[in-house]
Amino acid sequence: MPHSKMYDAAHLRKCSANYIPLTPLSFLSRAAKLHPQRTAVIYNDREVSWSEFFTRTQKMADALQQKGVGYGDTVTVILHNTPELMEAHYGVPMAGAVLNTLNTRLDVNTISYCINQAESKVLITDTEFSPVVREVLKQIDHEIILIEVVDAYAKLARGTGERLGNNEYEEFLNSGTTGRWQMPEDEWQAIALNYTSGTSGKPKGVIYHHRGSYLMSMGSVVAWGMPQFCTHLQTVPMFHCNGWGYPWTIALLSGTLVCIRNFSPALTFKLIAQHKVGFFGGAPVVLNMLANASEDEVASFDHQVQVMTAGSPPPAKTLESMANMGFEVTHVYGLTETYGHTVFCKTKDDWRDLPIEEQAELKARQGIAYPMMEEVAVINPDDMSALPFDGDSMGEIMLRGNTIMKGYLKNPEATAHAFANGWYHSEDLGVTHADGHIQLKDRAKDIIISGGENVSSVEVENVISKHPAVSLVSIVAMPDKKWQEVPCAFVELKPDADITEQEIIKFSRTQLAGFKTPKKVVFGELPKTATGKIQKFVLRERARLL
């Protein structure tokens, strides 16, 4: 036998003894088998063990299958960070289906678009969202099964909490039995669908596979130094890149996930102290709110807490306040298309002795690749050449590895563009420092990150431009003490038009989610190039000075 063939002989082929598709579902069966009585989920005064959790998710899978849900079907979920959403991260793929978590703050038109494009068979939602869901159901172009969560801990506003269907979540769950769940036959099989925020208008559906979700969970454990049985506070919405993968990671560690329905500094401090929380993540606005919490809101704790933040780097003052309260902050970078954070800036030992301002400057760097990401590089997009590690040569941040999406749902053109030349193109601009740490410098897509939510300037511009008094409009990010960034509208009116700032804001709010509406409107002629293109860099500078 030629040497080139001896390692490929027939008896060396993969089989069920030596090859099983990678999937985070295996984390759950392992946790339930080895640590059945350990607490899996905590929500207020409710605690669920890994054995109970495994039983509930099996019932969900069977109940979905009884409704005709199976391989390749989509189950859309609009829920807060409650146990039901944690259960859906397992129960839905255990039925062979694909989990689609939607932002709870989206408007009716966007939710309807996502559900229709995904051809969702099931919608699981909280009765808090009944007013929105009622309108969504009118716009869905196919039959859909509605399952409603009635949460006793919900603080319902007027007009919410109404039941719109006949399937209550607990009753639906109890209609299922155990033992009928399934592992994926192929690790490339889709496990989740996450929509972007619509960077060029309509949101794009990003498809994750079982293999990537498994490796993402593994990478987080290594990069963040998460120990077995740790307790994680799920402050990151689970609709954001599946909560950065932590609903799956916590099962790998047989740890405990503490759910928090609505974030507040007082509740966060209380839960950290009460449950000895060791890890949580959040946007910079979350850190700012904790750092500026009042004495009445702060609860003392005697252990160090690891905090992960993404987006704009937190200012030096915030980092100092967090450190003084017992928080160690790690800055990360990622995109929906990369399963969340894939680049991290881990604090080095010699940084701790530096002045806080210097520490903040270093922590502002996005850092190095996660263990499960093969390559992250700053590349010249014109000729695909690597740029020097000089902290000055700017290029596009590109990535490749096993935690890159399968592609965009029903969008082969966008997929091909994103994967051109064998790399995922982030369209974000950055530099690489001498120590190999990457630093983001600008957002090529003009995305506004407000309180951790991505806002498409194009989407907001399209809405405001519909107003009969508006001639031209440009949306840019304006710095904000609470939300880091908020949309700012620069509006050029038609001749003789007369309209106020509040009228523009009110008009946009009728068609956009609250966090997407501009918080400031500036009237006047917009700066343009010789070809008539609006000079956004000029407007960004003006917004910075407002």
C-alpha positions, -999 to +999 in steps of 0.1 A: +000+000+000+015+034-010+024+056+020+000+083+008-029+059+012-022+041+044-038+067+066-069+067+044-075+030+044-111+017+045-108+005+081-098+040+092-129+058+081-150+076+106-178+058+124-202+063+153-175+052+177-150+078+167-170+106+151-201+124+165-212+158+152-203+186+175-233+203+191-239+222+223-269+199+229-244+174+242-235+198+270-270+195+284-272+157+284-238+156+301-248+181+328-281+163+335-263+130+337-233+140+358-247+168+379-285+163+379-292+181+412-270+212+406-289+243+399-291+252+362-313+283+362-323+308+388-351+334+382-363+354+412-374+327+437-375+299+411-347+274+408-344+246+383-319+217+385-301+203+354-322+172+356-354+192+357-342+215+329-333+185+307-368+171+312-385+204+303-364+209+272-372+173+260-409+180+265-406+212+245-389+193+217-416+166+217-444+192+219-430+211+189-427+178+169-463+170+177-472+204+161-454+193+129-421+212+137-390+194+125-358+196+105-352+230+089-383+247+104-379+280+122-392+288+157-392+326+164-390+337+200-397+372+214-389+370+251-370+387+279-341+369+296-363+344+314-360+306+318-383+300+288-358+316+265-330+295+280-351+264+275-357+274+238-320+273+232-322+236+237-357+225+231-360+240+196-328+225+182-336+192+200-366+191+177-343+195+147-356+231+142-338+264+141-341+290+169-348+326+158-345+351+187-358+386+179-350+418+196-378+427+220-376+463+211-381+460+174-411+476+156-440+458+141-428+461+105-393+447+112-406+418+133-431+409+106-404+410+079-382+387+099-409+362+106-421+362+070-386+358+056-378+330+080-411+313+072-415+307+110-438+279+120-440+290+156-439+322+176-432+320+213-437+353+230-444+370+264-479+385+269-461+418+278-457+422+240-493+415+231-500+450+216-471+446+192-477+409+185-514+416+177-503+439+149-475+415+138-500+387+134-519+408+109-488+411+087-476+375+087-482+359+053-486+323+064-501+303+092-482+304+125-486+287+159-486+312+188-474+301+222-476+327+250-456+329+282-476+344+311-449+356+335-459+363+371-429+385+375-437+408+346-445+444+354-471+449+327-480+483+313-515+493+304-529+473+275-503+445+278-507+410+292-537+401+270-538+365+257-541+364+219-541+326+214-550+293+229-515+279+236-501+289+271-464+280+274-466+257+305-496+238+291-479+234+258-447+221+275-467+196+295-482+182+263-448+168+254-430+137+266-394+129+272-370+107+252-379+118+216-352+146+212-325+143+186-289+152+180-281+167+146-270+143+119-246+169+106-227+195+127-231+219+098-269+218+104-284+252+113-290+257+150-299+294+151-310+324+130-300+358+142-310+390+124-287+419+120-300+454+127-304+462+090-271+480+082-283+487+047-320+489+052-336+454+057-320+432+084-301+401+072-307+367+086-274+352+099-273+315+102-253+296+129-245+259+128-241+234+156-204+231+152-198+268+155-220+271+186-202+242+202-168+258+196-179+293+206-189+279+240-155+262+243-136+293+233-154+314+259-144+291+287-107+292+277-105+329+269-124+341+300-111+315+324-145+302+334-144+274+360-167+245+363-199+252+384-195+290+379-225+313+382-232+336+352-257+365+353-274+367+319-275+405+315-267+403+278-301+398+260-303+363+247-316+377+214-281+392+209-261+364+192-278+339+214-267+358+245-231+356+233-234+318+235-236+317+273-269+298+275-249+269+260-216+276+277-231+274+312-243+239+305-208+229+294-196+239+329-226+225+347-229+260+361-258+282+370-274+309+348-292+336+367-319+352+346-327+389+348-359+400+331-352+438+331-318+452+339-314+477+368-283+485+388-300+477+421-312+443+410-278+435+394-259+442+426-285+423+446-282+392+424-244+393+424-242+394+461-270+369+467-259+342+442-221+348+442-222+357+405-187+354+390-194+364+354-216+387+334-215+408+302-230+439+289-227+470+268-207+500+280-240+517+291-245+488+316-211+494+331-218+532+333-250+526+351-233+503+376-204+527+381-228+556+387-252+537+409-264+554+441-256+542+475-291+528+479-286+507+448-252+492+456-250+459+475-216+449+487-200+416+478-167+400+488-155+383+456-142+395+423-166+396+393-155+392+357-173+415+333-172+414+295-181+444+275-184+451+238-189+482+218-173+515+225-145+511+251-155+523+286-139+555+297-111+556+323-134+569+351-158+540+345-130+514+346-117+529+378-151+528+395-157+493+384-123+481+397-130+498+430-163+479+433-147+445+426-152+442+388-125+431+363-135+443+328-125+426+296-132+444+263-142+423+233-151+427+197-173+407+173-203+408+150-236+389+146-219+371+117-191+358+141-215+343+168-207+374+189-173+383+204-143+366+187-116+391+197-108+399+233-084+422+252-074+404+283-058+425+310-021+417+313-004+415+347+019+445+341-010+467+331-024+467+367+004+489+380-002+516+353-022+547+359-059+541+353-058+564+322-031+543+306-050+511+315-081+525+298-061+533+267-048+497+265-082+482+273-097+502+244-079+478+221-102+450+208-073+426+213-064+391+199-084+362+184-104+339+206-090+303+207-117+290+184-112+317+158-084+307+133-074+341+121-082+378+127-062+402+106-062+438+094-059+436+057-057+460+028-090+453+010-077+465-023-051+439-028-057+416+003-022+422+016-015+421+053-007+454+069+022+460+093+018+458+131+026+495+136-006+508+152-010+532+124-017+513+091-054+512+088-072+485+069-103+463+071-107+438+099-112+403+084-117+370+100-119+333+092-126+302+113-153+278+126-174+305+143-182+324+111-218+321+100-230+297+073-242+327+054-272+350+050-307+335+047-320+337+011-293+362+002-265+345-019-253+379-032-246+393+003-231+360+014-207+359-016-197+396-009-191+388+028-169+358+020-149+373-009-113+360-012-118+334+015-122+358+044-152+372+062-152+410+056-163+429+087-163+463+069-149+477+101-116+495+099-088+490+124-050+488+130-027+462+146-003+472+174+032+458+178+020+433+203-005+418+179-036+435+195-061+448+170-079+482+176-111+492+159-108+527+144-140+534+125-173+517+114-174+516+077-211+509+078-220+540+097-236+519+124-247+537+156-243+516+187-268+529+213-269+511+246-255+480+229-282+480+202-271+485+166-290+513+147-289+516+109-285+552+098-300+542+065-332+528+081-337+560+101-329+582+071-355+563+050-382+570+075-375+607+081-371+613+044-408+604+039-419+635+058-433+660+033-413+689+047-379+671+044-357+676+015-325+657+027-316+639+059-285+624+073-282+603+105-250+601+125-240+591+160-241+617+187-222+610+220-245+603+250-235+600+286-260+572+293-263+553+260-228+560+246-243+569+213-277+580+201-290+589+166-287+626+156-306+638+126-294+666+103-323+677+082-324+700+052-360+712+047-379+720+015-383+757+006-409+774+028-413+743+050-419+749+087-415+721+112-401+716+147-376+692+161-403+675+182-425+670+151-396+651+133-390+629+164-427+622+168-430+613+131-400+589+132-413+573+164-445+562+146-424+539+123-393+531+143-384+514+176-377+540+204-340+534+205-338+541+167-355+575+168-332+605+167-327+622+200-316+655+184-326+672+152-305+699+136-319+719+107-299+735+079-281+729+046-262+696+046-225+697+036-219+680+003-191+670-021-189+683-056-209+653-068-237+659-042-227+632-017-234+642+019-202+646+039-210+625+070-176+630+086-184+667+088-218+659+105-202+635+129-179+662+141-208+686+145-227+661+165-197+655+187-198+692+197-236+694+204 
